[in-house]
Amino acid sequence: MKFSFLPATVEFFDYFEQASANLLDGAHLLQKLLDTNDEVQDLVAQINEIEHRGDFIVHEVTNLLPRTLVTPIDSVDIQRLVCAIDDALDAVQGVAERVVIYQVTEVKKPARRLARLIVESAQELDAAIHGLRDKKKYTEVQQRVVQINTLENNADRVLMEGLTSLVAHRDDIFDFIRWKEIYEILEATTDRIEDAGDVIQRVMIDNA
């Protein structure tokens, strides 16, 4: 069995950055899908392709870990980080699929607001991950993590407002069911991004 040292250290950070950039691409496509509701099939196909790319990154990291004697951060945190990012991307795909399954033709305002919060969260996560290579940037990374937490709290409020509105106008049970599910998956996406931020927080504490 071959073991790697410095090259693996660089490679893990490369994978983190690829994963976060991939999530950001997916978030932008989801926002476009919910803002315009045009070219639905094409946008959903693009999101599915990005999700497959995310699975490939997780697969590569999972295969690399047992072949690496020295990792840049704790191996458990490496796995948790890429999996949290992949879980967020899975949720993005889940929303896109439900737009098709539930034949959404008019997107409700809370869904668009949640999509924007997902994009902002993914942007903060991407910036935070790019700062992990350099301990001198840890203060900036910490600020990014705090902002991710703030955005997740904002998403909680939008979800509550959206669900409250659905309950107040629940004459159409099908409309209630589909939007409740879509809202909850959108909010869960920000939860998963926050999970990735929590891993980054732990990494900074362990490596300070």
Secondary structure, DSSP 8 states (H G I E B T S, - for coil): ---BSHHHHHHHHHHHHHHHHHHHHHHHHHHHHHHH--SHHHHHHHHHHHHHHHHHHHHHHHHHGGGBSS-SS-HHHHHHHHHHHHHHHHHHHHHHHHHHHTT--S--HHHHHHHHHHHHHHHHHHHHHHTTT-GGGHHHHHHHHHHHHHHHHHHHHHHHHHHHHHHHT-SSHHHHHHHHHHHHHHHHHHHHHHHHHHHHHHHHHHH-
